[in-house]
Amino acid sequence: MGIVKISDLMHENLRIASTALSRSINAQAEHWMKIGMLAELYPNLSHHELTRLLMRVERGGGADLAQLLDQTTFTPQGIAQ
């Protein structure tokens, strides 16, 4: 675990979003970082598709996100099921 310094404005945005989405401030920050990282790694996927992938990981199956992404087929139309 480490310390990440962020601006006061970003902290306020985190506080508002975390309250609205019933998450802790740390959980909201981690969520935004995870989505941002995935969006940079997979720019062809929409926010909706990234969220669906994260939900599939949470559902179980023993796969972590990296394994799931490796096993998923991406098409210009989105994720092939």
C-alpha positions as CSV (number, residue, x, y, z in Angstrom):
1,M,0.0,0.0,0.0
2,G,1.2,3.5,-0.7
3,I,0.2,7.1,-0.6
4,V,-1.0,8.9,-3.7
5,K,-1.2,12.7,-3.6
6,I,-4.1,14.2,-5.4
7,S,-5.4,17.7,-5.8
8,D,-8.1,19.0,-3.5
9,L,-10.5,19.2,-6.4
10,M,-10.0,15.6,-7.3
11,H,-10.5,14.6,-3.7
12,E,-13.7,16.5,-3.6
13,N,-14.8,14.8,-6.8
14,L,-14.0,11.4,-5.3
15,R,-15.9,12.3,-2.1
16,I,-19.0,13.2,-4.1
17,A,-18.8,10.2,-6.4
18,S,-18.1,7.8,-3.6
19,T,-21.2,9.0,-1.7
20,A,-23.4,8.8,-4.7
21,L,-22.2,5.3,-5.6
22,S,-22.1,4.0,-2.0
23,R,-18.3,3.4,-2.1
24,S,-15.5,4.5,0.2
25,I,-13.4,7.3,-1.1
26,N,-10.5,4.8,-1.5
27,A,-12.7,2.3,-3.3
28,Q,-13.9,5.0,-5.7
29,A,-10.4,6.1,-6.4
30,E,-9.3,2.5,-7.1
31,H,-12.3,2.0,-9.4
32,W,-11.4,5.1,-11.4
33,M,-7.8,4.1,-11.6
34,K,-8.7,0.6,-12.8
35,I,-11.1,1.9,-15.4
36,G,-8.6,4.5,-16.6
37,M,-5.8,1.9,-16.8
38,L,-8.0,-0.5,-18.8
39,A,-9.2,2.3,-21.1
40,E,-5.6,3.1,-21.9
41,L,-4.7,-0.5,-22.5
42,Y,-7.8,-1.3,-24.5
43,P,-8.9,1.9,-26.2
44,N,-11.2,0.1,-28.5
45,L,-13.5,-1.0,-25.6
46,S,-16.3,1.2,-24.3
47,H,-16.8,2.0,-20.6
48,H,-19.8,-0.3,-20.7
49,E,-17.6,-3.2,-22.1
50,L,-14.9,-2.6,-19.5
51,T,-17.5,-2.6,-16.7
52,R,-19.0,-5.8,-18.0
53,L,-15.5,-7.4,-17.9
54,L,-14.9,-6.2,-14.4
55,M,-18.3,-7.7,-13.4
56,R,-17.4,-11.0,-14.9
57,V,-14.2,-11.1,-12.9
58,E,-16.2,-10.3,-9.7
59,R,-18.6,-13.1,-10.5
60,G,-15.9,-15.6,-10.0
61,G,-14.7,-18.4,-12.2
62,G,-11.1,-18.2,-10.8
63,A,-9.9,-15.9,-13.5
64,D,-8.3,-12.6,-12.7
65,L,-8.8,-9.6,-15.0
66,A,-5.6,-10.3,-17.0
67,Q,-6.7,-13.9,-17.7
68,L,-10.2,-12.8,-18.6
69,L,-8.8,-10.2,-21.1
70,D,-6.5,-12.8,-22.6
71,Q,-9.5,-15.2,-23.1
72,T,-11.9,-12.6,-24.5
73,T,-12.4,-12.0,-28.2
74,F,-12.6,-8.3,-29.1
75,T,-14.3,-7.3,-32.4
76,P,-14.9,-3.9,-33.9
77,Q,-18.5,-4.3,-32.7
78,G,-17.4,-5.0,-29.1
79,I,-16.8,-8.1,-27.1
80,A,-17.7,-11.4,-28.6
81,Q,-19.6,-13.6,-26.1
